[in-house]
Amino acid sequence: MPRSDDAGTGRPGVGAGASAVPRPRPYRRAGAWLAVALGLWAAVAGATLPNGLVLAAGLVVAALAVNRLGAEPRTPRRAKPMAPP
């Protein structure tokens, strides 16, 4: 049986021999899904009740939330190399 690099937890990379580099957190999209739901609810409410402002606001919120769902988390940019003078 291969030996893991931990102190008895049975999981590789956990325990005494684990590296100190933190793992990146997964990209959470719960807020964007909530905004999509609220935007669609406001759009339906604005269409059901003859209220154009609520309808327009719901469509805008839903569109912005869908845009956030497709976005990937930003990675730090590398500095551009400087040209010699």
DRENDO-1510 file (C-alpha; in Angstrom, 1 decimal, always signed):
<recs>
REC; n; res; u; v; w
REC; 1; MET; +0.0; +0.0; +0.0 .
REC; 2; PRO; +1.5; +3.4; -1.0 .
REC; 3; ARG; +2.2; +5.7; +1.9 .
REC; 4; SER; +0.6; +9.2; +1.8 .
REC; 5; ASP; +2.6; +12.3; +2.9 .
REC; 6; ASP; +0.3; +13.1; +5.8 .
REC; 7; ALA; +0.4; +12.2; +9.5 .
REC; 8; GLY; -2.3; +9.5; +9.4 .
REC; 9; THR; -5.3; +11.2; +7.9 .
REC; 10; GLY; -5.3; +9.0; +4.8 .
REC; 11; ARG; -5.5; +12.0; +2.5 .
REC; 12; PRO; -2.5; +13.1; +0.5 .
REC; 13; GLY; -1.4; +16.7; +1.1 .
REC; 14; VAL; -3.1; +17.0; +4.5 .
REC; 15; GLY; -1.4; +16.9; +7.8 .
REC; 16; ALA; +2.2; +17.3; +8.9 .
REC; 17; GLY; +3.8; +17.1; +5.5 .
REC; 18; ALA; +1.3; +19.4; +3.7 .
REC; 19; SER; +2.7; +22.5; +1.9 .
REC; 20; ALA; +1.9; +25.9; +3.3 .
REC; 21; VAL; +0.6; +27.2; -0.1 .
REC; 22; PRO; -3.2; +27.9; +0.3 .
REC; 23; ARG; -5.5; +26.5; -2.3 .
REC; 24; PRO; -7.6; +29.0; -4.2 .
REC; 25; ARG; -11.2; +29.2; -3.3 .
REC; 26; PRO; -13.7; +28.1; -5.9 .
REC; 27; TYR; -15.5; +30.9; -7.7 .
REC; 28; ARG; -18.8; +31.4; -6.0 .
REC; 29; ARG; -21.8; +32.4; -8.1 .
REC; 30; ALA; -24.6; +32.3; -5.6 .
REC; 31; GLY; -25.0; +36.1; -5.5 .
REC; 32; ALA; -25.3; +36.2; -9.3 .
REC; 33; TRP; -28.0; +33.5; -9.3 .
REC; 34; LEU; -29.9; +35.4; -6.7 .
REC; 35; ALA; -29.7; +38.6; -8.8 .
REC; 36; VAL; -30.9; +36.7; -11.9 .
REC; 37; ALA; -33.9; +35.4; -9.9 .
REC; 38; LEU; -34.8; +38.8; -8.5 .
REC; 39; GLY; -34.3; +40.5; -11.9 .
REC; 40; LEU; -36.6; +38.0; -13.6 .
REC; 41; TRP; -39.2; +38.3; -10.8 .
REC; 42; ALA; -39.1; +42.1; -11.2 .
REC; 43; ALA; -39.4; +41.8; -15.0 .
REC; 44; VAL; -42.5; +39.6; -14.7 .
REC; 45; ALA; -44.0; +41.8; -12.0 .
REC; 46; GLY; -43.4; +44.9; -14.2 .
REC; 47; ALA; -45.0; +43.2; -17.2 .
REC; 48; THR; -48.0; +41.9; -15.2 .
REC; 49; LEU; -48.6; +45.2; -13.5 .
REC; 50; PRO; -48.5; +47.9; -16.1 .
REC; 51; ASN; -45.3; +49.5; -14.6 .
REC; 52; GLY; -42.6; +50.1; -17.1 .
REC; 53; LEU; -40.0; +51.3; -14.6 .
REC; 54; VAL; -40.1; +48.0; -12.7 .
REC; 55; LEU; -40.0; +46.0; -16.0 .
REC; 56; ALA; -37.0; +48.0; -17.2 .
REC; 57; ALA; -35.2; +47.7; -13.9 .
REC; 58; GLY; -35.8; +43.9; -13.8 .
REC; 59; LEU; -34.4; +43.5; -17.3 .
REC; 60; VAL; -31.3; +45.5; -16.4 .
REC; 61; VAL; -30.7; +43.6; -13.2 .
REC; 62; ALA; -31.2; +40.2; -14.9 .
REC; 63; ALA; -28.8; +41.2; -17.8 .
REC; 64; LEU; -26.1; +42.4; -15.4 .
REC; 65; ALA; -26.4; +39.2; -13.3 .
REC; 66; VAL; -26.2; +37.0; -16.4 .
REC; 67; ASN; -23.0; +38.9; -17.4 .
REC; 68; ARG; -21.5; +38.1; -13.9 .
REC; 69; LEU; -22.3; +34.4; -14.4 .
REC; 70; GLY; -20.2; +34.2; -17.5 .
REC; 71; ALA; -17.3; +36.1; -16.0 .
REC; 72; GLU; -14.3; +34.2; -14.7 .
REC; 73; PRO; -12.4; +35.4; -11.7 .
REC; 74; ARG; -9.7; +37.9; -12.4 .
REC; 75; THR; -6.1; +36.8; -12.3 .
REC; 76; PRO; -3.4; +39.3; -11.4 .
REC; 77; ARG; -1.8; +40.8; -14.4 .
REC; 78; ARG; +1.9; +40.6; -15.0 .
REC; 79; ALA; +3.8; +43.8; -15.4 .
REC; 80; LYS; +4.7; +44.7; -19.0 .
REC; 81; PRO; +8.4; +44.5; -19.7 .
REC; 82; MET; +10.0; +47.9; -20.0 .
REC; 83; ALA; +11.7; +48.7; -23.2 .
REC; 84; PRO; +15.3; +49.9; -22.9 .
REC; 85; PRO; +15.7; +53.6; -23.2 .
</recs>
